[in-house]
Amino acid sequence: MNGNNTPFVMDNKFVFLIFGASGDLASLKIFPTIFELALQKRFTNDFLVLGYSRSKLTKKEFQDKFRKSIQNKFDMDEYFEKVLDDLVQKIDYISGEYDKLEDFKICDKYIQDKIDSNLIISYFAVPPFLFKPIIQNLSSIKNDRDFRLIIEKPFGEDEQSASDLFLQISELFCENDIYLLDHYLGKKPIRSILPLRSRNRALNTLLKPEEISNIQITAYEDMGVEDRIGYYDDNGVIKDMVQSHLLQILSLLTMNIPILQGSNDISNHKNSILSSLKFEEDEKNISIAQYENYPTKKSTPTSVELKLKINRQDYYDVPIYIRSGKNYAKKHTYICVELKKFEFQDEDTPPNRILIEFYPEEKISIKLVDIDGVLSSINDIEISDSLSCEGDFCLPSHGVLFLDVFKKDKRYFLSFNEIVSAWKFTDTVTSFIKKNNIKTTKYPIGETKMNKLDFKWYEGIS
Ligand SMILES: NC(=O)c1ccc[n+]([C@@H]2O[C@H](COP(=O)([O-])OP(=O)(O)OC[C@H]3O[C@@H](n4cnc5c(N)ncnc54)[C@H](OP(=O)(O)O)[C@@H]3O)[C@@H](O)[C@H]2O)c1
C-alpha cells in the first residue's frame, strides 16, 4: 500500500526465478500475474524471469508456454499482444535438478552473465517435499545478495510438519527473507479489514468483544475440487480453507489494533488470536459433509460447519461460527458480526449486525433496526480499488502480493508462528473427527445453505 496512492513501480533490476516452472501453478497463476504487472507498467528497469525445472525445455519452448498461458487467460487485443511480445524477450529457462548444487551453480552463473542484479526473488511452485533441497542449494549460492523466497500455502500438513519445515528453513535463511503466501491476503476486502478498523473508532467500538453476540464467517464456493483432487483428497476443507484463509480473516477481525503496524506488530497481534483458538470437543460443535458424485471413494469432507471460541478473557463469551463448502449454489464470502441486544428486547427483534462482504459484493454495512422493527442498512462503505488498480487494470491477489515482495512489505504474509498456531487449532479438530469417527454426510451439488449446527445463521445476504 502506498501512503499517497501513487502506483508503486519496481525501479531496481531484479531476477524472478521460478522453481517448478514447467508446472500448473506457474502457468495458471505466476505467468499471468507477471503479465498483469507488465500491463500496469510496474517494471521500469531491466529484469529477467527465469524458469527452472527438470523438464528439458528450450528457451523458445518455455517462452511459447508462457505466451500460451497468457493467451488462454486474457482476451488479447493489439496492446496486450505488444506488451506480451516485449515481456517474452525477458523470459528465459534453464533445466536442472532441485537437489544438485552443481545445477544451481550453473543457474547462478547463467543469471550473472545475463543481468547485473543483486535482487533474486525465488518462487517455489513445486511440491513441498522439494522445499528443503532447493532452500539448501539457494543458501549455498546466496553470497551477500538480496534473496527473497516466496512459498505458497500449504505450509506443511499439520503442526509437526510445519514446525519441522520452519526449523529447516531457519537454519539456512532468516525468516525476514521468506514470504509465506496465502493468496486471500492479497484480496482487497481482506486487506481492508485492519485499515478500516484502525481508521474508524466507531466501527471498532462496535466490534469490541463485550458488544458482540456472535461472529459468523461464511465461504461458499460454487466449484468442486476439479483438477486439484490429488491435493484435496488428502486434505479436505478444514486444511484447505479453514486452517489459513478463514482463520486469517478471523484474526484480522478480532485482533487488537497495534499502534505501530509493521509486519511484526501485525503478526504478533494476529498470533495472539490464533494461539488462543479453541475447539470444544463436542459433536454439537462440528458438522462435515461431502458433495454427491465426489470423484474418489474417500470420505474427505468438502464442507464444514464449526463452532469455536477464542480462549481469552475478552472473547470468552463470544461464540464463533465458520462454514465453508464446495459446489454450493453460489460463490459467496462474508462475515456477519451479530451485536448484543438490550435485555428487554424481545426475541423477534433482530440484532444489529455488521456485515463485511467479500464476494460477490465488496462492502461493509451496519444494519440497524428502524422504527418499524425492520433491519436496514445505515451505510454501505464500498471498498476502494486504490489498493490494487491502476487505470483500467486491476491486479489479482497474487499481483498485489508480488508487489509487496518487491516493496519488502511483509504485512500481508504469514509468520511461522501464525501458521503453527493455526495448525495446532485445526489439528484438534481433525483429530477429534478421527477419534470420534464423525460421519461425513452427503449434500447435493448446488445446495443453497449449510445449517446443521444448533445455531441460526444470518441468511439475509442474497
Ligand atoms: N496448482 C495450483 O493452483 C496451486 C494453488 C496453490 C498452491 N499450490 C501449491 O503449489 C505447489 C506447486 O503446484 P503445481 O500444481 O504447479 O504442482 P505440479 O504441477 O505437480 O508441480 C510443479 C513442478 O514441480 C516438478 N515436480 C512435480 N513433482 C515432482 C517430483 N515428484 N519430483 C521432482 N519434481 C517434481 C515438476 O517439474 P519438473 O518435473 O519439470 O521439474 C512440475 O512441473 C504445490 O505445493 C501446490 O500445493 C498449487
The ligand as an SDF file (V2000), in Angstrom:
LIG
                    3D

 48 52  0  0  0  0  0  0  0  0999 V2000
   -1.9000  -25.5150   -8.8630 N   0  0  0  0  0  0  0  0  0  0  0  0
   -2.4320  -24.5910   -8.0990 C   0  0  0  0  0  0  0  0  0  0  0  0
   -3.3440  -23.8640   -8.4940 O   0  0  0  0  0  0  0  0  0  0  0  0
   -1.8950  -24.3400   -6.6950 C   0  0  0  0  0  0  0  0  0  0  0  0
   -2.5200  -23.3960   -5.9060 C   0  0  0  0  0  0  0  0  0  0  0  0
   -1.9840  -23.1200   -4.6370 C   0  0  0  0  0  0  0  0  0  0  0  0
   -0.8860  -23.8110   -4.1970 C   0  0  0  0  0  0  0  0  0  0  0  0
   -0.3100  -24.7530   -4.9780 N   0  0  0  0  0  0  0  0  0  0  0  0
    0.8940  -25.4250   -4.4680 C   0  0  0  0  0  0  0  0  0  0  0  0
    1.9930  -25.0470   -5.2870 O   0  0  0  0  0  0  0  0  0  0  0  0
    2.8740  -26.1360   -5.4910 C   0  0  0  0  0  0  0  0  0  0  0  0
    3.0210  -26.4160   -6.9710 C   0  0  0  0  0  0  0  0  0  0  0  0
    1.7610  -26.7220   -7.5220 O   0  0  0  0  0  0  0  0  0  0  0  0
    1.5940  -27.2980   -9.0000 P   0  0  0  0  0  0  0  0  0  0  0  0
    0.1570  -27.5540   -9.1830 O   0  0  0  0  0  0  0  0  0  0  0  0
    2.2990  -26.4480  -10.0070 O   0  0  0  0  0  0  0  0  0  0  0  0
    2.3690  -28.6930   -8.8700 O   0  0  0  0  0  0  0  0  0  0  0  0
    2.9150  -29.6430  -10.0000 P   0  0  0  0  0  0  0  0  0  0  0  0
    2.4610  -29.2080  -11.3650 O   0  0  0  0  0  0  0  0  0  0  0  0
    2.6270  -31.0250   -9.5540 O   0  0  0  0  0  0  0  0  0  0  0  0
    4.4950  -29.4830   -9.8560 O   0  0  0  0  0  0  0  0  0  0  0  0
    5.2170  -28.3660  -10.3330 C   0  0  0  0  0  0  0  0  0  0  0  0
    6.5360  -28.8480  -10.9500 C   0  0  0  0  0  0  0  0  0  0  0  0
    7.3270  -29.4510   -9.9320 O   0  0  0  0  0  0  0  0  0  0  0  0
    8.0660  -30.5270  -10.5170 C   0  0  0  0  0  0  0  0  0  0  0  0
    7.7200  -31.7670   -9.8300 N   0  0  0  0  0  0  0  0  0  0  0  0
    6.4930  -32.2670   -9.5960 C   0  0  0  0  0  0  0  0  0  0  0  0
    6.5700  -33.4640   -8.9570 N   0  0  0  0  0  0  0  0  0  0  0  0
    7.8680  -33.7010   -8.7780 C   0  0  0  0  0  0  0  0  0  0  0  0
    8.5970  -34.7600   -8.1940 C   0  0  0  0  0  0  0  0  0  0  0  0
    7.9870  -35.8270   -7.6510 N   0  0  0  0  0  0  0  0  0  0  0  0
    9.9380  -34.7030   -8.1570 N   0  0  0  0  0  0  0  0  0  0  0  0
   10.5630  -33.6350   -8.6850 C   0  0  0  0  0  0  0  0  0  0  0  0
    9.9210  -32.6050   -9.2920 N   0  0  0  0  0  0  0  0  0  0  0  0
    8.6060  -32.6370   -9.3330 C   0  0  0  0  0  0  0  0  0  0  0  0
    7.6320  -30.6600  -11.9440 C   0  0  0  0  0  0  0  0  0  0  0  0
    8.5950  -30.0120  -12.7670 O   0  0  0  0  0  0  0  0  0  0  0  0
    9.8090  -30.7980  -13.4390 P   0  0  0  0  0  0  0  0  0  0  0  0
    9.4710  -32.2550  -13.4980 O   0  0  0  0  0  0  0  0  0  0  0  0
    9.9410  -30.1680  -14.7880 O   0  0  0  0  0  0  0  0  0  0  0  0
   10.9500  -30.4950  -12.5480 O   0  0  0  0  0  0  0  0  0  0  0  0
    6.3380  -29.8960  -12.0130 C   0  0  0  0  0  0  0  0  0  0  0  0
    6.1190  -29.3230  -13.2790 O   0  0  0  0  0  0  0  0  0  0  0  0
    2.2600  -27.2930   -4.6970 C   0  0  0  0  0  0  0  0  0  0  0  0
    2.8550  -27.2800   -3.4250 O   0  0  0  0  0  0  0  0  0  0  0  0
    0.8070  -26.9270   -4.5830 C   0  0  0  0  0  0  0  0  0  0  0  0
    0.2320  -27.4890   -3.4300 O   0  0  0  0  0  0  0  0  0  0  0  0
   -0.7890  -25.0340   -6.2150 C   0  0  0  0  0  0  0  0  0  0  0  0
  1  2  1  0
  2  3  2  0
  2  4  1  0
  4  5  1  0
  4 48  2  0
  5  6  2  0
  6  7  1  0
  7  8  2  0
  8  9  1  0
  8 48  1  0
  9 10  1  0
  9 46  1  0
 10 11  1  0
 11 12  1  0
 11 44  1  0
 12 13  1  0
 13 14  1  0
 14 15  2  0
 14 16  1  0
 14 17  1  0
 17 18  1  0
 18 19  2  0
 18 20  1  0
 18 21  1  0
 21 22  1  0
 22 23  1  0
 23 24  1  0
 23 42  1  0
 24 25  1  0
 25 26  1  0
 25 36  1  0
 26 27  1  0
 26 35  1  0
 27 28  2  0
 28 29  1  0
 29 30  1  0
 29 35  2  0
 30 31  1  0
 30 32  2  0
 32 33  1  0
 33 34  2  0
 34 35  1  0
 36 37  1  0
 36 42  1  0
 37 38  1  0
 38 39  2  0
 38 40  1  0
 38 41  1  0
 42 43  1  0
 44 45  1  0
 44 46  1  0
 46 47  1  0
M  CHG  2   8   1  16  -1
M  END
$$$$
